[in-house]
Amino acid sequence: MRRMLSIARKESNHILRDPRSLAVAIVMPIAMLLLYGYGISTELRDLPVGILDEDRSPASRDLVERMISSGFIMDAGRLDSRDAIEPGFRKGRWRAVVAIGAGFSESLIRESVGRVQVLIDGSDATTAATVDNYLKAVLALAGAPPGESGENLENLPLAGRARILFNPELESANFIVPGLAAIILVMIGALLTSIAVARERETGTMEQILTTPVGPREIIVGKVLPYLVIAYLDAALVVGAGRIVFGVPMNGSWIALAAYSLLYLLVALSLGLLISSLARTQRVAMMAALTATLLPTLLLSGFVFPRSSMPVPLQWLGQIVPATYYLTVIRGIMLKGEAWFPVEGGVLAGMAVLILGAAAARFRTRLE
């Protein structure tokens, strides 16, 4: 125990005397959270929409005014004819066009139904689907009689009303920020420890460590301890900034979040040590750490794309990404108030033991 603490003290002194390591450990997580927290959003605001009113009646003008007053749509220009629709799309003037055909008011009087055509730029399929849903909702609200919500416009025998749980305001930050915490913690944790062994080898201090009566496991654990403290501080900063800056709710237990975060950070730090034991230089170790953590976490964990929509081989590959399990944990604790995740916790604990053991075994071969 004393020898492990000696290695930990040595590593702590090096971190404190290296301003670059402190900047990476403290400043970078907060900067990433603020940058991506504000930059990544699934909400559409001030959607530029072109409007073609061929009816030019009081009813069509009233529909346009009510549609614009919804707050989601920005009037990007009034069109004189349908020939102007496609050139506007090509120049990026609007993302969609609402076309009110001639006879709109007469159709309202005769059939009690006014038909409106919506044309959407489909070059970005994901955004196009969101625009389609937004415009349908806005048109339903704009076309509803005063005092009605628009949910009965279809005159169906049964009218459904949706109730959204856990995130009733549909704030994208409540979904994005916990995912960013998973990305930042695994990336910073692996990045910090990825240079631990490579730095010793590069600076020539490895020989000094080899002459001491310290075993491989003691060296590995001693190097992990100071970085674990720093990573835990990063976790507190990221979650605290998410609560204060973005207003992400905390409906669960702080103790549960701290326990599962400890397992997740152990996985990240162990992965960095394993990379460090394999890499010959600090630069190679840092590049390998970024490649092994950032891209898989972004693409395969379910942070950006739902895992259920991925091909089966990618779903299997995503099961070896630690963030896949931590995302379920942190969102479940913060948004749903759940505190018990036996499967996710067991997988993260198993990953930590397996990767840390592999790093110690690899380091033993280096000692020989």
Residue pairs with C-beta under 8 A, 6 or more apart in sequence:
3 212
3 213
3 214
3 215
3 218
3 222
4 214
4 218
4 221
4 222
4 225
5 222
5 225
6 214
6 222
7 209
7 214
7 218
7 219
7 221
7 222
7 223
8 222
8 223
8 225
8 226
10 222
11 196
11 222
11 223
11 225
11 226
11 227
12 226
14 21
15 21
15 22
15 25
15 226
15 227
15 230
16 22
21 192
24 188
24 191
24 192
25 188
25 192
25 230
25 231
25 233
25 234
26 230
26 233
26 234
26 237
28 188
29 184
29 185
29 188
29 234
29 237
29 238
30 237
30 238
30 241
32 180
32 183
32 184
33 177
33 180
33 181
33 184
33 238
33 241
33 242
33 245
34 241
34 245
36 176
36 180
37 173
37 176
37 177
37 180
37 242
37 245
37 246
40 172
40 176
40 180
41 172
41 173
41 176
42 130
42 172
42 175
42 176
43 170
43 171
43 172
44 72
44 127
44 130
44 131
44 134
45 72
46 72
46 73
46 74
47 72
47 73
47 74
47 95
47 96
47 131
47 134
48 74
48 76
48 93
48 94
48 95
49 73
49 74
49 75
49 76
49 94
49 95
49 96
49 97
49 98
49 135
50 76
50 77
50 78
50 79
50 84
50 85
50 88
50 93
50 94
50 96
50 97
50 98
51 64
51 75
51 77
51 78
51 79
51 97
51 98
51 100
52 78
52 79
52 81
52 82
52 84
52 85
52 97
52 98
52 99
52 100
53 60
53 61
53 64
53 78
53 100
54 99
54 100
54 101
54 102
54 104
55 100
55 101
55 102
55 103
55 104
55 105
57 104
57 105
58 105
59 104
59 105
59 108
59 114
60 100
60 104
60 105
63 100
63 104
63 114
63 116
63 142
63 143
64 98
64 100
66 141
66 142
66 143
67 73
67 98
67 138
67 139
67 142
68 74
68 75
70 138
70 141
70 142
72 134
72 138
73 135
73 138
76 88
76 93
76 94
77 88
77 93
77 94
79 85
79 88
79 97
82 99
85 97
85 99
85 119
88 94
88 97
89 97
89 119
89 121
94 121
95 120
95 121
95 127
95 131
96 118
96 119
96 120
96 121
96 131
96 135
97 118
97 119
98 116
98 117
98 118
98 135
98 139
99 116
99 117
99 118
99 119
100 114
100 116
100 117
101 115
101 116
101 117
104 114
104 115
104 116
105 114
107 113
107 114
107 115
108 114
114 143
116 139
116 143
118 132
118 135
118 136
118 139
120 128
120 131
120 132
120 135
121 128
121 131
122 128
137 150
140 150
140 151
140 153
141 149
141 150
142 150
143 150
143 153
144 150
144 152
144 153
151 159
151 160
151 161
152 159
164 170
166 251
166 335
166 336
167 174
167 175
167 335
171 247
173 242
173 246
173 247
173 248
174 246
174 248
174 249
174 335
175 331
177 242
177 246
177 248
178 242
178 248
178 327
178 330
178 331
178 334
178 335
179 301
179 303
179 327
179 331
180 238
180 242
181 235
181 238
181 239
181 242
181 330
182 264
182 297
182 301
182 303
182 323
182 326
182 327
182 330
183 293
183 294
183 297
183 298
183 303
183 323
184 234
184 238
185 231
185 234
185 235
185 238
185 261
185 264
185 265
185 268
185 326
186 264
186 267
186 268
186 271
186 293
186 297
186 322
186 323
186 326
187 268
187 289
187 290
187 293
187 294
187 297
188 231
188 234
188 268
189 227
189 231
189 234
189 265
189 268
189 269
189 271
189 272
190 268
190 269
190 271
190 272
190 275
190 289
190 292
190 293
191 272
191 286
191 289
191 290
191 293
192 227
192 230
192 231
192 269
192 272
193 223
193 224
193 227
193 269
193 270
193 272
193 273
193 276
194 272
194 273
194 275
194 276
194 279
194 285
194 286
194 288
194 289
195 276
195 282
195 285
195 286
196 223
196 227
196 272
196 273
196 276
197 206
197 223
197 273
197 276
197 277
197 363
197 366
198 276
198 279
198 280
198 281
198 282
198 284
198 285
199 282
200 206
200 209
201 280
202 281
202 282
209 219
210 367
214 222
216 360
216 361
216 363
216 364
216 367
217 360
219 363
220 273
220 356
220 359
220 360
220 363
223 273
224 266
224 269
224 270
224 273
224 356
227 269
227 272
228 265
228 266
228 269
231 265
231 268
231 269
232 261
232 262
232 265
235 261
235 265
239 257
242 248
243 250
248 334
249 334
249 335
250 333
250 334
251 333
251 334
251 335
251 336
251 337
252 332
252 333
252 334
252 336
252 337
252 338
252 339
253 333
253 339
256 333
256 339
256 340
257 329
257 330
257 333
257 334
259 345
260 326
260 329
260 330
260 333
260 341
260 344
260 345
260 348
261 326
261 330
263 345
263 348
263 349
263 352
264 322
264 326
264 329
264 348
266 348
266 352
266 356
267 322
267 348
267 351
267 352
267 355
268 293
268 322
270 351
270 352
270 355
270 356
270 359
271 289
271 292
271 293
271 322
271 355
272 289
273 356
273 359
274 355
274 358
274 359
274 362
275 285
275 288
275 289
275 292
276 285
276 359
277 359
277 362
277 363
277 366
278 288
278 362
279 285
279 288
296 317
296 318
296 321
296 323
297 303
297 321
297 323
298 304
299 305
300 307
300 310
300 314
300 317
300 318
300 321
300 324
301 307
301 318
301 321
301 323
301 324
301 327
302 318
302 324
302 327
303 323
303 327
307 315
307 318
307 324
308 315
310 318
318 324
322 348
322 351
325 341
325 343
325 344
325 347
325 348
326 344
326 348
328 341
328 344
329 341
329 344
329 345
332 338
332 341
333 339
